[in-house]
Amino acid sequence: MQITQKMARTALAGLAISFTSAAFALTPGSGTWVKESATYGPPNLPDAYVYVPKNSSPQVLNGQRALMLSLPGCGQSSANIINKGFNWETVAEQYGMVVIAPSIPSGGSRTSGCWDWVGDQTRTGRDVKPLIDLVNAVKARANLDIDPNQVYVSGLSSGAAQTHIMGCTYPDVFAATIPNAGPALGSGAYDIFSDPKITAQQVADNCKKYNGNNYNSYFNTQLFVNVYGSGDATVKPTHNVRNRDGMKILYAANTSGGTETVSGGGTVDLWQDANGKLRIGNQVVNGMGHAWPAGAGGSGGGTYVDYSHVNFPAYIVPWLMANNLRVSGGGGTTTTTAATTTTTSAGATTTTTAASTTTTTLAATCYTASNYAQVSAGRAHLVMTTGHAAANGSNQDMGLYNTFAITTLKQTGSNYYVIGTCP
């Protein structure tokens, strides 16, 4: 995996404290995909599989595991994802991440073999409810040591549309939304072949509307990462750009964070919010069509899985660890470049340093007090229009500004606080 300059800069931030990767022992899993015995629905999610790494000392944040919900596209199933199909296993073992791979339900108003992504969405409707029930069931298993602040969702094509919907309906659950080649949020089924009809403002408005405008404060600490092929002839690439621009509006992430390149032909433009935190990554895989970029080492995923370009799982997991605002406030993980070999003109061969990884997080301190006391202490501020307190930095809504409402704030950076607890 090529490590970008941006990741290196993040990992070396002066506010961060480093610790070695094997700092936490976690309950090992089987290191295989295990089929869920329970069904979730209706509509029932068939053939859902869960991967729990067997590595008991992975590189983790907060001493706990991350969780990734990985959604297949139209005509695919969990069989396309598991057993190296989407190539999650290696990176899951390295970073201790649990992965869930469900198949697509059948029946109802859905297009055959696709997630039911067209039209308005709610927290209790259609494919959203069974998926969140599945995530919550896995997250609640104590032996898995899953951090509720490190739950992510990703998916391809209609799975990308459903991914975006999940991130919008449940921003309180998903710390990052990661669609791969998805339509602009709110588009019609046949809009994907041409430039999006949905505006960037409509993307932002739809995202808030899908959770009933009741959970919008959680967008202040959510991340969004697009990935798509420049040669996609199924979902026109401009849909991904429209989603990026809509999420820029939603997150108020209007400052360029620069660009980075990824081995295999990936080019990423990055966007920061007003606090200088990376919030959005928009990755174009040059020359790739409509596919999940599984990269070298994956196999067997079938149609719409690409093994010749970017290894996206190997890119995205350390990126999430480096930039998760709900755990480290934008601390980082850095990996040295892999061992390199240099051959001299005389034919002699010299091998340089081997790869090593260090996980970097910010030291977290928690403060539990009334909202009035939090504001008085300078950890939060009063929002005059609502009469509520909001955490400094993240601007998360804490509820009424009084002495009765009690909130725990976790400091994750200089004058940056999130609602949460310390381990």
Protein Blocks (a to p, Z undefined) as FASTA:
>chain_A
ZZdfklmmmmmpmkbccddfklpccdddehpacddfbdcdddddehiacdddfbfbbcde
hhiacdddddddehiafklmgghlnopmmmmmmnopacddddddeehjbdehiacfeccd
dfkgcjlmmmmmmmmmmmmmmklopafklcccddehjlmmmmmmmmmmmmmlmmbdcdeh
iacehiafklmmmccfbdfklmmmmmmmmnoopmmmmmmmcccdddddfklckbgfklmm
mmmmmmmmmnopabcebjaddehiiacdddddfkopafbdcdddehiacdddebghiahk
lghiafklccfklmmmmmmmmmomklnnopacdddddddddddfkopacddddddddddd
dddddddddfklmmmnopaccdfknopacdehjlpaebjadfkbccddddfbehiacddd
dZZ
